[in-house]
Amino acid sequence: MIKTFEKFDAVKSLVGGELSQPLDGIIRFHSGQTPPSDSAIDTKLKELQADYDAKQYQRDRAVEYPQIGDQLDMLYHAIDAGKVNKTSDFYKALKAVKDKHPKG
């Protein structure tokens, strides 16, 4: 899924507070914020997109990790067997996903 950020996202990130954007597309500031310049908005849009893109590995990992209940069961069995180390199924399952989708 491709995510693209809109001007509203950038403005919200830059100024915070209460904003709205009715159907007319004009951003309205409700908390006395100073509207950012177009260049600041463009810079923030690029920053938001770069940050999102850099975290693709997190989204890829999330769908491949075992369900949390399964992770806890693996951890319990590793503890019960006295194998809370790199030989446990718990460690191996998570490590496989992390290796498949390395950080940045």
C-alpha positions as CSV (number, residue, x, y, z in Angstrom):
1,M,0.0,0.0,0.0
2,I,1.4,3.4,-1.0
3,K,0.9,6.2,1.4
4,T,1.0,9.8,0.2
5,F,0.8,12.8,2.5
6,E,-1.4,15.8,1.9
7,K,-0.8,19.5,2.6
8,F,-3.1,19.1,5.7
9,D,-0.8,16.5,7.1
10,A,2.2,18.7,6.8
11,V,0.5,21.8,8.2
12,K,-0.9,19.7,11.2
13,S,2.6,18.4,11.8
14,L,4.1,21.9,11.6
15,V,1.7,24.0,13.7
16,G,-0.3,21.5,15.8
17,G,-3.5,22.6,17.5
18,E,-7.0,22.5,16.1
19,L,-7.3,22.6,12.3
20,S,-10.0,21.9,9.9
21,Q,-10.3,21.5,6.1
22,P,-13.9,21.6,4.9
23,L,-14.9,20.5,1.4
24,D,-13.6,23.8,0.0
25,G,-10.1,22.6,0.7
26,I,-9.0,25.7,2.6
27,I,-7.2,24.9,5.9
28,R,-8.6,26.8,8.8
29,F,-6.6,27.4,12.0
30,H,-8.7,27.4,15.2
31,S,-6.0,27.7,17.9
32,G,-4.3,31.0,16.8
33,Q,-1.5,29.2,14.9
34,T,0.6,31.1,12.4
35,P,0.1,29.5,8.9
36,P,3.4,28.0,7.7
37,S,5.0,29.1,4.4
38,D,4.6,27.0,1.2
39,S,8.3,26.1,1.4
40,A,8.0,24.9,5.0
41,I,5.0,22.8,3.9
42,D,6.9,21.3,0.9
43,T,9.9,20.5,3.2
44,K,7.6,18.9,5.8
45,L,5.8,16.8,3.1
46,K,9.2,15.4,1.9
47,E,10.2,14.8,5.5
48,L,7.0,12.9,6.3
49,Q,7.2,10.8,3.2
50,A,10.9,10.0,3.8
51,D,10.2,9.0,7.4
52,Y,7.3,6.8,6.3
53,D,9.3,5.2,3.6
54,A,12.2,4.5,5.9
55,K,9.9,2.5,8.2
56,Q,8.7,0.1,5.6
57,Y,10.6,-2.7,7.4
58,Q,8.3,-2.2,10.4
59,R,5.2,-2.6,8.4
60,D,6.6,-5.7,6.6
61,R,7.6,-7.3,10.0
62,A,4.2,-6.6,11.6
63,V,2.3,-8.9,9.2
64,E,4.9,-11.7,9.5
65,Y,5.4,-11.9,13.3
66,P,3.5,-14.7,15.0
67,Q,0.4,-13.6,16.8
68,I,1.1,-12.2,20.2
69,G,-0.6,-15.2,21.9
70,D,1.6,-17.6,19.9
71,Q,4.7,-15.5,20.9
72,L,3.8,-15.7,24.6
73,D,3.2,-19.4,24.3
74,M,6.6,-19.9,22.7
75,L,8.2,-17.7,25.4
76,Y,6.5,-19.7,28.2
77,H,7.7,-23.0,26.8
78,A,11.3,-21.6,26.4
79,I,11.2,-20.4,30.0
80,D,9.7,-23.7,31.2
81,A,12.4,-25.6,29.4
82,G,15.1,-23.4,30.7
83,K,16.0,-22.3,27.2
84,V,15.5,-18.5,27.2
85,N,18.3,-17.9,24.7
86,K,19.0,-18.0,21.0
87,T,18.1,-21.6,20.7
88,S,14.4,-21.2,21.7
89,D,11.6,-21.3,19.2
90,F,10.6,-17.8,20.5
91,Y,13.9,-16.3,19.6
92,K,14.2,-18.1,16.3
93,A,10.7,-17.1,15.1
94,L,11.3,-13.4,15.8
95,K,14.8,-13.4,14.5
96,A,13.7,-15.0,11.2
97,V,11.3,-12.1,10.6
98,K,13.9,-9.5,11.6
99,D,16.5,-11.0,9.3
100,K,14.0,-11.1,6.4
101,H,13.1,-7.4,6.9
102,P,16.2,-5.7,8.2
103,K,16.0,-2.2,9.7
104,G,16.7,0.6,7.3
